[in-house]
Amino acid sequence: MPTGIGVVCPFDMALDGELWRWIPAGVSLFFTRTPFMAEPVSLELAEGVSDDGDIYNAARNLSVVNPAVIAYACTSGSFVNGVAGARHVSKMMEAASNAQGVSTSEALLEALAYLGASRIAVITPYVAELTVRLGDFLREAGHSVVSEAGLGLEGGIWEVPYGTTAELIRRADVPEADVIFISCTNLPTYDLIAPLESELGKPVLSANQVTAWASLRRAGKEAVGPGQRLLA
């Protein structure tokens, strides 16, 4: 029987198919979404999609299929309340199920520790206040943000072309950065990671990548991503 990983994601996530690309044979993903909110992508939306009751209920629904792990696949919703808030999200999912929990922001911290990286260039599609809040989260966790850049988008993030993201990364990369992180599980990244790592000579992490990697590790599995340093 396939290993199951449950995924709680925001109502507007459009990249289920991208997340599947990191998943090996013998593992199934089961998605559920938090309730719709009539808000632009903002600090308020990040706080709204991380509501305790909504996450608990979503994880409770997923528990019916008995996943080994439940991931909260939302970067902003898991960093918006700091490191304790990211861990609280996982605890809520675990309380609602028999699964191990992990949030995207926790997965990011685990990936940074795994790579031994601490000086980060941060790339986001967000408005400025959300990008700043991500920097605050990373600094609270003991890391240095040496560069940051955002697209300032309030919606349509899944429609951003690879070329736009790649140019933003190139502009934000600085010699001091030992890793680049591309935030937001709704921003396409899979086909960018390996080529940009080769071009820039340093690891490039993305929100969906670290979410898949950390979830699969908890299930005793390995993520699929040829040429991606985190998965080597």
C-alpha positions, 0 to 999 in steps of 0.5 A, spaced: 500 500 500 502 506 498 505 511 503 500 517 504 502 524 505 497 529 507 497 536 504 494 542 507 494 548 503 491 555 502 485 555 498 488 559 492 494 554 491 494 552 484 501 548 484 499 541 486 502 538 480 508 541 481 509 538 488 507 531 485 514 532 481 518 531 487 514 525 489 517 518 488 513 511 486 510 508 492 508 515 495 501 518 494 499 525 496 492 527 499 490 534 498 485 539 502 485 546 502 483 551 507 477 556 506 476 561 501 478 568 504 476 574 499 483 578 501 489 579 496 496 576 498 498 580 504 499 579 512 492 579 513 491 573 508 497 569 511 494 570 518 487 568 516 490 561 512 493 559 518 487 559 523 488 554 528 481 551 527 481 551 519 488 547 520 485 542 525 479 541 521 483 540 515 488 535 518 482 531 521 479 530 514 486 528 512 486 523 517 481 519 514 486 516 509 491 515 515 497 519 512 504 518 515 505 525 515 501 531 514 504 537 511 502 545 511 504 547 504 504 555 505 510 559 507 507 565 509 502 562 513 507 558 517 512 564 518 507 569 519 507 568 527 514 566 528 518 560 529 513 558 535 508 559 530 511 554 525 511 549 530 504 550 533 501 549 526 505 542 526 502 540 533 495 542 531 495 537 525 498 532 529 493 533 535 488 532 529 491 525 526 496 520 528 500 523 523 507 527 523 506 534 522 511 539 518 510 546 516 513 549 510 517 554 514 519 548 519 522 544 513 526 550 510 529 551 517 531 543 517 534 544 510 538 550 512 541 546 517 542 540 513 546 544 508 550 547 513 547 554 510 546 560 514 547 566 510 540 567 505 538 571 499 531 571 500 526 571 493 519 572 494 513 574 490 510 578 496 508 585 498 514 588 502 511 587 509 510 579 507 517 579 505 520 583 511 516 578 516 520 572 512 526 575 514 524 576 521 522 569 521 529 567 519 533 572 523 529 569 529 531 562 527 539 564 528 540 566 520 542 572 516 538 575 511 544 578 506 539 580 500 532 580 499 527 581 493 520 581 492 515 581 486 510 585 490 504 581 488 497 581 491 495 575 487 496 570 480 502 568 483 502 561 480 502 565 473 509 568 474 513 565 468 520 562 470 524 567 466 521 573 471 523 568 477 530 567 474 532 574 473 529 576 480 534 571 483 540 573 479 539 580 481 538 578 488 544 573 489 550 576 492 557 573 494 555 573 501 549 568 500 551 561 501 544 559 499 538 562 496 531 561 498 525 562 493 519 563 498 511 561 496 508 554 495 504 557 489 510 560 485 513 555 480 520 553 481 521 546 479 525 546 473 529 553 475 533 549 481 538 545 478 540 550 472 540 556 477 544 552 482 549 550 476 549 557 474 550 561 481 554 555 484 550 555 490 544 551 493 537 554 491 531 552 495 524 553 494 518 552 498 515 546 495 522 543 494 523 543 502 516 541 503 516 535 499 523 533 502 522 534 509 515 530 509 518 524 505 524 524 510 519 523 515 516 518 512 523 514 510 523 516 503 527 520 498 525 526 494 526 526 486 529 532 483 535 530 479 541 535 479 538 539 486 543 539 491 538 538 497 536 532 494 543 529 492 
